[in-house]
Amino acid sequence: MLSPSRAPSYATVLRTRHASRTFGAALLGRLSYGMVSLSLMLTVKGATGSYSVAGAVMALFGATSVFLSPARAALIDRYGPRRALPPMATVYALLLSAVAGATWRPGASGLHLGVLAVAAGACTPPLGPVMRTVWSTLVPDRELLQRAYSLDGVAEELLFVTGPLLVGLLVKFAEPATAVAASAALVLVGAMALVSSPAVRGTGARPPKEVQPGPSGPTGQRLLGVAGLRHAVVVTAGVGLCLGALELLVVAFTELHHQGAAAAWVLASLSAGSAVGGLAYGAVSWRMPSRLRLTALAVALGTTLLVAGVSPNLYVMVAVVAAAGLFVAPALTTAYLIADESVGPGSRTQAGAWVNTAVNAGSSAGTAAVGLLVGRVPLAACFALAAAPVLLCVAFTWGRARR
């Protein structure tokens, strides 16, 4: 099923011509996404004095950012990143700067901030999908591309750990709106540096009458009609549901054991496990087909979540959650690989955005659903119910594949 890798290492990926420069620019811009949620929450709460207004603004921002992601990615595929990405990044940065300006002093209008949040979310530049499309141009070898995607996923995971820490450091010495302004600056600088890279020249606009060859099917076919991409989207939606539910369940577990402050350490073990799993996964030459790998990883994640529900103490919970993390980055890496190979070159950004949308929407739905269950259902049962979606998604896609 697998063999020790004799293929080039992660260092080879970064030594690929233009790879380090392009990857560094993309990471700089994506650091903004690790900062923006917490910085917006703190800024809106400080300016309005209301947690409910802050929550509503964040929900609007998140919903428009997530659900319009495929549409923005379609613009990238249609016009190319050099034409489509700079306007998106510029408008997004300007809108975040407007939020920072409106919240610099208390008394901001919640309605005004909500409108700005919706507009900013609608313009969020898809730097992650663009970078993964660039990777497929830089490293066409499939094994090396697996390493590139694994490295990309682990780096992104670390950005979402580092981002909140930077926000905490900024708000310690300045107004929370400073962190929002910093997020705006990061995404603008990162996006402009990304499109200036020579590597981006290889990901140009799609001709209007281009016929997609191979697995992407005939022109005009909806992307989600492609079996491989649909499989990746459904399973990653289940993975997202698990992850969103797990975050809230960890908080409930630590509070039940009168160790609420330890929730951060438990969630940190999830990120650490994901980073280790992602790097290990990318270093292996797999013989198992990618769709079967994704199914196996999703089942392993769901099963580990079931075990977490019967953890007797905090130490066991940390170990089990870290074990669950081992399957997260590999599952997402495999899903992006499936998306990349399921469609033609002119639709890869959009295909990757669908996977990204699936995991983010699933995470939001998982948090909301478990929030309704905690306190009404025993915690072990909540963990079991949180594991059910990914197992059901796997069963659904497996049944469809057999038929």
Order of alpha helices (4+ residues) and beta strands (2+ residues): beta-alpha-alpha-alpha-alpha-alpha-alpha-alpha-alpha-alpha-alpha-alpha-beta-alpha-alpha-alpha-alpha-alpha
